[in-house]
Amino acid sequence: MSESIDARKSLSRRSFLRAAGFTAGALGVFGAAGMLSADGWLEPADAQAAVDEHTAATYHQAHCEGNCSLKCTVRDGRMCLIQPSEWDNPKDRTVCLKGLAEIEHVYSSERIQSPLKLVGERGSGEFVPITWDEAWMEIADRLGSLREKYGDDCVLYQSTSENDSTGLLPSIMHMQIGLYGGIDYNYPNGIDPAFGYPFALYNASPETLTATRTLINFGANPYESDLTRAGYLNAAKDAGCELITIDPHFSTTAGKSDHWISINPGTDPALLLGMATAILDNGWQDESFMAANTSFPFLVNASDGTVVRDPVDPAKLVGLTEAEAALITGKPYIWDTVSNSAQLFDAAGVMPALEGTFVSNGSKVTTVYSLVKENAKKHTTSWAAGITGIDESAIVGLADKYANQKPAVLMVGYGSADKYTNGDIAGHAMTVLAAMTGNIGVEGGTIGAFSNNYVIGPATLGTWPLPEDAAPSPSTMDIYEMPYNENNVHAIVSFGDISNRVANYNVMTEWYKKLDFILTVDPFYSPSIPYADIVLPACTRFENSEEIGGVKVVYDRIMLRQKVIEPLFESKTDFEIERGIAACFGLEDLLPESAEEYARVRFETGEGFDGIAFDDVIDNDGIYALPFEPFIAFTDQIYATPSGKFDPYYETLLTYGQALPTYEAPGEVYDGNPLADKYPLKFCQPRTRFRLHTQFSDAEWIRQFLDDYIELNPVDMANRGLTHGDTVEVFNDRGSFRCPVHANESVRPGCTRMFEGSWPKYLKAGHYQTVTNDRFAERGYVNWYGTMIPYNDTLIEIKKAGE
């Protein structure tokens, strides 16, 4: 921990400001670059007989799901070489361009060197440098007065995936943290309830793909966004797996696939529902699997669609809140073909009927499977062809492969169909397909996003003990909803750049300007910085003030974050900054005293580390193998749902007509939307191997390979009189921005493609999220992960700038 600071005392500015030549004047919108120069830091070291050289290990980005363990060489105090750690599995000796680029990025001119205080209007980026003591005083005074006036829940805590604090601050200060996140969970909204479990992520180890015979990939682009794990797909293909990619655009992964099928954007649910109908039409369903392992035999009331259940024992509800009580349900009934009567589904000796309509206690009842077949009548293959733009024969062919060339996988990704208002319906339809075919709980058959970052392994880290009353304040909404709804948030504490997570950026920034206080912690001058009142310079993952900065378990290994280099400039680690904020309110004693203590306690209170000591990991160069067998969920066909069955019937969505997946068009890019007369192009924000959301947007070694531009099909370019490289204006009723345009035949006509993460400073004008759709699906508020921001569900027009 750094020097002890009492944030309540008046403290004078340190002399280093005068010595460094800092003035009291403002820096200007992007004037921070002038104080962040690292010129010369990458020059070759002077030749000498002896050099001070050592190596250290750290783990790299979690957000890309690579979690690469990196071996870093430091010479004369500067990081000069990054290599993969020497790991026993060749597939896991990984590092990508982003990792290699850290040699330059750590010393970037965008690094924030000292704490900054806003002196102009919020959004202007006009700052003066201040000392850490002054920063702590500002935080104590301003957050303290707001908490006293409005309550602890007036502060919203936000963080990115790469934040490396303990995450305990919102608990000990009772901050809000929001309900969900608005990003990346629309597929899981549709998939996970069927399993009662976060199945879209924690599904199966990627090694099991070698048993897969058919893999249908819906918009995922792992050869771009998860490059270090693409070897598992290569191994699957080498073992005979047929890889089929469904994507409006010709992606890198489409180019590696056996088949690429272009689809009208946002119509993936129609394709999946058409495939389900094709399976039923051709009798390819697995009725024995459905009867034994799914909720398809469950009886529902024909009048309202509710499941026929045994009454709940009132004693089970004693002491529960209304929300908790709502989760307690009685056992469902099936129609027993032996007794020709309704019986509890788990009664001894019953033989459930899969379909049929019956009378029980004077009421008409039917089975879920009967409703599935009825639902299929409005989702014919010819209907699906008209919606998706895919030939009917191709839809039937996909259904044939999925049902009969098994085991089969439906692979999802983030940044494709997930980012439409109907993405949850696509995920829901996948569960129906899996239930109909038995492609679940078997080696090589599953649904989900394949990444070993999310697979359950043999060990888990423990937690730091906190008082019983330490918990975040209840939240009623997420940050992306706050500009539109009444709430008690008056301040934000943000670790990392959250600006690009929002839609309709102009509305969001106007809300930022109305807040009383914003504190942002970041190593770099990211797009969020201009809206902060106080900016604190954080270390990168390669800098540390301690020898051990953290510990992580990725399913088959333990990894340490060792000190690679000393903190640069006036930066502090996320951990130190977290403790410093806590100290402003006398709460630092609730947190660990050091990052190493926190790592050791989490290791020692974890599970699955028998026979391994923390120092063993240190002695093994910061990485240690765990005993591991490839993981496959639900091989016992026992699910985490209340009934223990695979349950694609979502009774909670009856009000929305989605108890079974029923097609709904996207919210904005649907065919026939009259808005398309004015804004005829569909705006898509896929991911790229060159950055992680906004991270690495400023990395000069990477920028030489990826500039910031929007792509159009040459046909659409010609229709607008545009040539490759023209500066264009991209606009709709929500906002606009300017950037170069590039012609690319890989982009579907009528669509555009722009890789997410552009910083405004690299565009010609504006921010690309100003045009993004901010309408949310109403049913999202009852979904597991909340309502999602429909980034790709956006209509725009493009014209040459200045016309």
Number of C-alpha atoms within 10 A of each C-alpha: 16 12 7 9 15 17 23 17 12 10 14 9 13 13 9 11 15 11 8 9 8 13 11 13 11 17 22 17 16 16 13 24 18 12 17 19 16 16 10 8 12 14 7 8 12 8 7 6 5 7 12 9 13 13 17 22 26 27 25 21 16 15 16 21 19 23 22 24 27 27 21 24 19 18 16 14 14 18 24 17 15 20 18 19 22 15 15 10 9 9 12 18 16 21 21 16 13 20 19 17 17 24 20 17 21 21 21 22 22 22 27 30 24 23 23 27 23 22 18 17 14 21 19 17 27 23 28 21 25 21 21 22 21 21 23 25 21 19 23 21 15 14 26 15 12 20 17 10 10 13 16 21 24 22 26 25 24 22 18 13 11 16 22 21 19 18 16 21 23 22 18 19 21 22 27 26 25 20 14 16 20 23 19 17 27 31 29 26 27 26 28 27 22 25 22 17 16 18 22 25 20 21 25 30 24 23 20 19 27 19 20 24 23 27 29 23 24 22 26 28 26 26 20 18 26 21 19 23 22 19 18 19 23 15 17 23 22 11 14 13 24 19 23 22 25 21 25 26 24 18 22 15 22 23 12 16 19 12 14 21 17 18 20 21 26 30 25 31 28 27 31 27 30 29 30 31 27 25 23 17 16 11 11 17 21 17 16 13 16 21 20 16 20 27 25 29 27 30 35 24 19 18 10 10 18 16 23 22 18 13 10 13 11 8 7 10 15 9 9 11 9 9 8 10 15 10 10 14 14 16 17 22 23 30 29 20 14 11 11 13 17 22 21 21 21 13 11 8 9 19 19 26 21 24 20 15 16 18 14 15 8 7 10 14 26 27 28 28 24 19 19 21 15 12 18 21 12 15 21 20 28 15 15 26 19 13 20 22 15 18 15 21 12 14 23 22 14 22 24 17 17 26 26 16 16 21 24 30 24 22 20 26 22 21 22 27 31 32 28 32 30 29 26 28 29 32 29 30 27 29 28 25 25 26 25 26 23 23 24 26 20 21 22 27 25 31 28 24 24 29 23 24 21 19 22 20 22 18 21 19 20 16 16 16 14 13 9 6 9 16 17 21 20 13 17 14 20 18 22 21 21 16 16 11 9 10 14 17 22 19 23 24 24 21 26 24 25 19 19 19 19 24 24 20 24 18 17 19 18 13 13 20 15 12 14 14 22 25 22 26 29 24 26 28 23 23 19 23 31 23 24 27 24 26 28 30 26 32 30 25 26 24 24 26 21 19 16 23 26 27 24 18 20 23 23 20 19 22 26 25 29 27 22 26 24 17 19 19 15 15 26 27 28 28 25 21 22 21 26 26 22 22 21 21 17 14 15 17 10 18 22 18 14 19 27 19 16 22 24 20 18 20 24 17 15 15 13 15 18 9 6 13 13 18 10 13 18 17 11 11 18 25 26 20 16 18 12 12 12 16 21 22 21 18 12 10 17 16 21 18 15 16 18 15 20 28 25 28 26 18 16 14 16 14 10 11 15 18 19 21 28 20 23 17 17 23 18 22 26 21 12 9 13 11 15 17 10 12 18 17 20 23 26 27 22 24 22 21 20 22 24 18 20 18 19 22 21 21 22 16 17 21 14 8 8 15 15 19 22 25 23 27 19 20 16 19 20 12 8 13 10 21 15 14 13 15 21 21 22 23 20 20 12 17 19 21 21 23 25 20 26 20 20 19 13 16 19 23 18 15 21 25 22 20 20 21 24 24 21 18 14 15 18 17 13 20 23 27 25 25 24 27 25 21 19 19 18 12 17 19 13 12 20 17 21 23 27 30 28 28 27 26 27 24 26 24 19 24 18 18 15 7 6
